[in-house]
Amino acid sequence: SASLDKQDQSDELDGDLSGGEPSTGLARLVGDAMSTLAGTQQAVLNSQSALREMLNVVVQDNFNLKDENRKLRDRMLELERALAEYQRREETRKERSEGRLRALEATVAALQQQIAQLVQLQRQQQRRRGWFG
């Protein structure tokens, strides 16, 4: 096909040189070149249009990702605040529990001391009864 086109162009040029109608061959060549140029221009325009559409998609995706990123950051801040509040409450609960445990330990120690005193008094009374009994 390409060799036939070259042959046609060669024949046209030969016709121009041999005294044939010179403007017909040249006009056809110029017309073909213009047609090819127009086709190429159209392809470039189509490519530009496709690239523009793709760029719009990328830009929109970028906006969507930024929005999603902002939402995730907000959610992370919310979770961090909730965690800090939970830790604060847990620390307060722990301190209260430790305070109650210390109070219970003190009460148990006092009761043990009272029991020891009662046991000692009972032994003393038994000894006295033994001496006088």
C-alpha positions, 0 to 999 in steps of 0.5 A: 500500500505504501509502495503504491502510494509512492508510485502514485506520487511518482507518477503524478510528479512524472505527469507534472514534468511530462507536460501533463496537467501539473496542478491536478497531481500537486493539488491532490498531494496538497489535499492528501497532506492537508487531510493527513494533517487534519486527521493528526490534529483531530487525534491530538485534540482527542488526546488532549480531551482524554487527558483533560478528562483524566486530569479532572478525574485525578483532581476530583479523586484528590479532593475526595482523598483530602476530604476523606483524610480530613474525616479520618484525622477528625475521627482520630482526634475524637478517638484520642480524646475518648481514650484520654478521657477513659484513661483519666476515668480509669486512673481515678477509679484506680486511685479510689480502689487503692484508697478503699483497699488501704482503708480495708487493710487498716480496718483489718489490721485494727480488727486483728489488733482488737482480736489479739487484745481480746485473746490476751484478755481471755488468757489472762482471765483464764489464768486468774481463774486458774489461780483462784479457781 
